Amino acid sequence: MKSPILVTLLGLCLLAAPAARSAAQGAPVAAEPRVLTIVVSETLDRRAEGVTTYAAIEKAFTRVFSRQGWPVKVEVTRFASNNPDYDLELDVFFKSFNFETPDDLTVRAWVTLYDRGAKHDFGMLKYQLNQRPLDKHQDGFEAVLRGEAQLAAAKVGPVLFPAAGH
C-alpha cells in the first residue's frame, strides 16, 4: 500500500520540479544601479557656517544629482592619490571661489566624466551668483555650489542618458 502512494508522490515531485525551476530562472533579477562617484578636489580655504568646504560641496552635489531621477547611485569622495579608477566617475576640480565684483560670487571648476574608461571633458564650468542687497540668500556659498552642481548635471545627463532627451 505504501508503494503506490510513494510512486504517486515521486511522480508529482518530478512533474513539479521543472516548473519550479523555470519559474525561479524566469524571474527577472533587479540589476543594481551603477554608482556615479563624484571625486572632488578643493583647495578652497572657506567655512560655511561651521561646515567644511568639502562637506558643503558633498551636500550640494549629492542633492542635485540625486534629484535628477537617473538610475544611478550617487557617491561623493575626496580626490586622493590612492583613489581607484571607478566605473563611472565625475572629477570636479575646484579652481576658484571669489567675488568678481562686490556682489557677484563666482565659482569655477574643471569637470571631467569617465564612463567605463571613455573620457568626456566638459572643461571649466563657471557659475556666478549675483547677490543684490535685498536678495535673501541664507548662504551664498551653498547657493553657488548648488549652481555649479546643476551646471555639471546638465553636462553629464546628455552623455549618460542620451535617449532621455536632455
Order of alpha helices (4+ residues) and beta strands (2+ residues): alpha-beta-beta-beta-alpha-beta-beta-beta-beta-alpha
